[in-house]
Amino acid sequence: FLSSSWFLATELVKTLFIETPFTFMTGEDLHLSYQLQKYMGAGSFVLPVNPKDKETWGDSEHRLAYVSETTVIFKDIVTVRDEQWWRALTSGYVTQWAAMNPQKKFRTTSGRKAYLVVSGGGHCPCEEAAAVLKWPKVVCKERRFKVFDLALGALSGPSRSEVPVLQAVYSSMRGLVRMHNPSVIVAVDDIDGKVKDALRMAADVAINQTALVLLPRKTIPKVLWMATLRPASLPNWNKMRISVNIITQTRAGSLGRLLSSLKNAYYLGDEVPISFNMDSKVDAATLNTVNAFAWPHGGKTLRRRIIQGGLIRAVSESWYPASDDDYGLLLEDDIEVSPYYYLWVKYALLAYRYDPTVSLPELSSISLYTPRLVEVTKERPRWNATAFFGATKHGANTPYLHQLPCSWGAVFF
């Protein structure tokens, strides 16, 4: 922070009044340094002083060192200034120490860390957020990093523009991301558009590829498994592109059942394109079902062969990946999916494909079901993996590696 005397461009002085100060009794030096960094991207620097050379002194008479010339005589001045400093720190002010020592181990420590950021002021007071979480209100005053209050209510003066809000949120979040180096920023997808833009900008300028995850409100209780993933895999949340590819021909009834189950699944706000792949002899009922189907989660593509190709060609021509981050879910029209199928696919990809500590180069697909038959032998014996693993320490629902690709519903790489 600046202190005692300042040297700066005249036009920068007005930065002091962008936000209403915590107090008008003291702390203008702290407030100016905080506002300059937050809104102008300007740092505060202390010039070196030679104690033997008065020409290098900012206060050659040492008048500010005497009690009669300083604000130290103000009652509780230390407490007030300390509170002002802490408020700046919890709303994104990057100190020199924090800039030199960012939390590099945030993503690699075994214990998960999560911070709550509230807009503050009249938008979302910290105390109200604490009450929703059933936390004591004292957490808003504690001197530890748990809740960050951006104090948007401190913006000075009325404004009909949304720009001040965008600037305030972006400036604060940029500082918090720089200091704490999070893997993800999680928010609900129906927040104010300008706040969403500010969060996206803060994530985009992060040095270590922090991902912005915007979740529909109704899916939040379904995605608590996010906390079980390694932090190093979470920045890839938006990197993968999963498409649904359906092979269909003459089973309009069962196709309708599949489409209903797909439509009712949880997609976490992701864009998921869907394609229909039909042979030349597709019947009218199936065509009508496909044409009438409205898909709200992404693009819809229809492919129909001119010459009959058979099932093998229909499957092999159903998905065209464009990169290593494209994943194709292949489904025949006589099955249906769980409402949670996409959550499992997302989790499995993050846990086994994008986790840098997991090495499975032979992994080529993720199944949506547990095979009950060994299909590579003439006898086709039954094998119940659920019962087998249920008798072990791993548990009945543990994922496992299987040598045979699953044909009834799987995501391929």
N, C-alpha and C positions, 0 to 999 in steps of 0.2 A: 504494500500500500504506500501511496505517497504520504508525506508528513511534513508539517511546518511550512514549507514553501515549495512552489511549483513553477515549472517552466514548460509551457505548452502553447500550441497555436490558439489564438483567441476564439476561433469558431468551435473549438472542442469544449470550451467552458460550458456551453449550453447543454452538453451531455449530462451535466449534473442534475438537470431538471426533467429528464425523461421519466424517471420514477420518483414518486414522493419519498423522501428520505425516512428512514426509521425514526429519526429524531432530528429536530432542528437545533438542539442545544449543543451538539458536539458531533464529531465524526465526519465532517465534510471531506476530510482527506480519504477516509476509508470509502465513503460513498462515491467520490469522484473516480478513484481507482477502479472500483467495481463497475461503474457505469461505462467507463472508457473501454474496459476489456469486453464487457457484455455487448455493447451496441456499436462500438467503433473498431473492435479488434485491435485496440491500442494497449500496449503493455505499459507498466509503470517501472521506471528505472531510477536507481539511486546512484548519483555520481560519486566516484571515489573521493575521499577526503584525506588530506595530509595534515595530521594534527600539528605539524610544525610550520605549516604554510597557510596563513589566514586567507590568502587569495582563493583557496579551494573550499573555504567554508561558506555554506549557504547563509549562516547567521553569524557574522563576524564578531558580534558583541555577546553572543551566548545569552541573549535576552530571553529566548524561549526556554532556556534551561531553568529559569527562576520560577518559583511557584506563582508569584504575582503576575506573571505574564502568560500563564498557560491555563488550560481548562481543567487541570488536575484538581483545582480547588472545588470543582463542582461535586456535589454529593453523589456518591455511587457512580462516579465517572467510569471507573474501571469495569463495573458490571454492565453499564450501558454500552460502552464501546465493544466489550466482549460479545454481547448479544448481537450487536450490529455486524460484527465480523462473522459470527456463526451463521447468521441469516444469509449473508452473502455467500458463504462457503456452501451451504446446503441448497442454494439456488443456482449453482453452476460456476461460481468464481474459481478460477484455476490459480492456485498459489504457485510461487516459484518452486517450492518443494514438491508439490503434486505434479507439476510439469516435468520435473527431473526424475520423479519416482512414480510413474503410473503403476496401477495394479496389474503387473504383467502376469501374475499367477492366478488371476481370477478364473481363467478357463481351465486350469489344470489341477486345481486343488480338489480333493475328494469331497469336501463339504460344499454343498450348493449354497450360493448366496443370492438373495433376491431383495431388491429395494422397491419401495413404493414411492411413486412420484405423483403429487397432486398439484393441480393448477393453482390452488389457493385463492385467497380473496373471496369475492362473491361467487366465483365459478364453482369451486369445490374446496371449502375450508378443510384443513387437515383434521380438525376435530370431528367433522361429519364423516370423513373417510374412516377414521379410527373407530367410530361408533358402528359403522357397517361391518367392519372386520372384527368387532367385539374386542377391540384393544382398549386399554385405558387411555384417556385423553393425554396423559402425561407423556406418551411417546412423541407427541408433537413438540415437546420441550426438551426431550432428552438430548444430551450431547454425545450422540453416536449416530452413525450412518444407518438409518432404518427407514425414515420417511423424509423425502425431499419436498419441500413446499416452494413452488416456483413463485408464489406471491404475485400473481398476475393482477391482483387488485391494487397493487402499488403503482400501476401506470398512471401518470399524471394527466388530469384533465379529461373531459368528455371527447369522444371520437366516434364518428359514424363509419370509420374505415376499419377493416379487419386486419390491416397491415401491422398495427402495433402489437396485436395478440400474436400473430405469426412470428414477428421479430423477437418478442419476449420469450416465447416458448422455444424457438429455435436456438436463441443465444444461450438460454439456460441449459437446454438438453445437450447442446454441443459441448459445454463445459463439463457436465456430469459424465457424458460418454467418454470424454477425453481422460477424465480422472479415474473412472472406475472400470473402463474397458469391458463392458458387458457383452455377452454372446448375443443376446437378443433384447430388443425393446418390445414389450407386449402391450397392446392396447385393444380396446373394442373397436370394431370397424364402423360403428355409427357415431363416432365422435365428430365434432365440428370439422368441416373440411379444411379450414386454415390450420387447425391444430394438427390434423393428419399430415398436411403438407410440411409443417414444421418438423414433425417427427421423422418424416421421410428424408428431409434435408439433413437432419442431424445424424441419421444412420448412414447416409451416403458419404458424408465427410469423415466418418470414423476410420481410423488408421487400420484397425484389425477386422474389417468387414462385419461390423455389427448388423444383424438382420432385424428388420422391422416386421413384426408379426401382428396382423390385424385380424382378430377373431370375432366372428358373429357371437352375440351374447349367449344365444341358446346352446352353443357348442362348448363354451368354457368349462362346464362341469365334465365334459367328455374328453378333455385334453389335459387332465392333471398329470398324465404320464409324462408330460414334457419334463417334469422335474427329475425323472429317473434317468434321463439321457445325459451323457457326458457333455459338459459345456462346449467342448471343442467341436461337437457335431452340429450344434444348434445354428451357427451362422449359415448353414446350408439349407435352412428351412425353406427358403423360396427358390433355391437353385434347381431342384428337381421339377420335371414336367411329366406328369402322369396322364396318360390318355386311356380312354375306354374304347375297346374295339370289339364289336359284336359280329359274329358270323351267323347268318340266318338265311332261311330259304322258304320253308313251307309250314312253319309252325307258329302261326300268328298268335294263338292262344297262350302258349308258354312264353313267347316273346313279350307279350303284354305284361305277363307276370314279372319277367326279368326287368323290364323297363320301369315298372312301378317300384320294385325294390331298389333299383339304382337311384331313382328320383328322390326316394325318401331317406337316403343315406346322408351321413354328415361329411361335409367336404371342407370345413374349416376356412371357408372363404376362398379356397384355391380355385384357380381356373382349370377345369378339367374338360378337354375336348372329347367328343364322342364320335365314333364312325360306325357305319353299318356296311357290311361287306356281303353282297348277295351274288349268287351265281345267276346264269342266264335264265334258268327255269324257275325263278322266284314267282310265287303265286300272287294274285291280286290282293288277297287279304293281308299278306305280309307287307306288301308295298303300301297299302293304305295305313297300316299301323305305323310303319316307319315315317311316312310323310306327315302324319298327324301328330307325331310325338314332338313335344316342345321340351327342349333341354335347357334349364336355367343356369347351368354351371360352366358353359363354354361353347365353343363352336360345334356345329353338327355337319358331318360329311357323309355323303351317300356314294357308294361304289357298287356298280353292277357290271358283271362281266358280259361281254357280247357273245363269247363262245363258252360253252359249259366247260368248267375246269376241274370240278370235283372238290372234295373236302380239303385235301392237302394243299391245293393251290389257294383255296379260299382262306385257309389259316395263314399260309406263308405270305400272302399278299395283303394281309389285313393291317399291317403296321409298318410304318416307314420312319425309323428313328433318324433324327437330324444331328444328334450329338450324344455324348456319353451320359448326359443328364436327362435324356429322354427314356421314359419307361412305359411299356405297353401292357395293359391288362387285356388279355384275350379271353372272351367269353362266348360260349355257344348259347343258343337261344332256349335251351331246355333246362336252365338252372336259374336260381335267384341268389342274391347276395344279402349278407347281413347289413343292418344299418351302420355297423361299425367297421365295415370292410376297409374303407379308405383310411380310417385311423390306424388299422393294423399295418397297411401298406406303408403309410407315412412313417410310423414308428420303426418298422423293420428296416426301411431304407436308411433312416438316420442312424440307427443302432449298428447295422451290419455293413452298410455301404459307405457311409460318410464319416464314421468315427475313425479318426486317424490311428487309433490304438488297436483297431480290429483289422486283421489281414485275412481275407477270404477270397483270394483271386479266382478260385474255382466256382464261386457262387454266381449263378446265372439267372435265377428266378426266385420269386417268393410266392408260395402257394397260399390260397385262401381257404384251403381245407386240409384235413388230415387223411391221407390215403388209408384205406382199410384192406386193400388187396395188393399182393405182390404180383404185378402184371408181367414181369419178365420171364416167368416160368410157366410151363404148360399147365401145371396143377393149379396155379393162381391161389396160393394159400392165403388165408386171412391173417392180418397182423394188426393188433390194436395198440397203437402207440400211446394213446391216453392211459390205458391200463398199465402198460409197461413202465412209463415214466412216473406214473402215480405211485408205484412201489419203490421209487428211488427218492433221494434227497432233493432232486431237481423239481419235482412236482408234476402233476398231470398235464399242465398247460405249457410246459417249457418248450420253446422253439428248438428244433433239431435239424441237422443236415440230412438230406435224403438224396440218394444217387439218381433217382428217376424223376424227370420233370413231370409235373402234374398237368393233366390234360383238361380238367374240368373247370379251371379258373386259376390263373396265375399271372403274376406280373413278371415280364421278361426284360432283361437288360440289353 
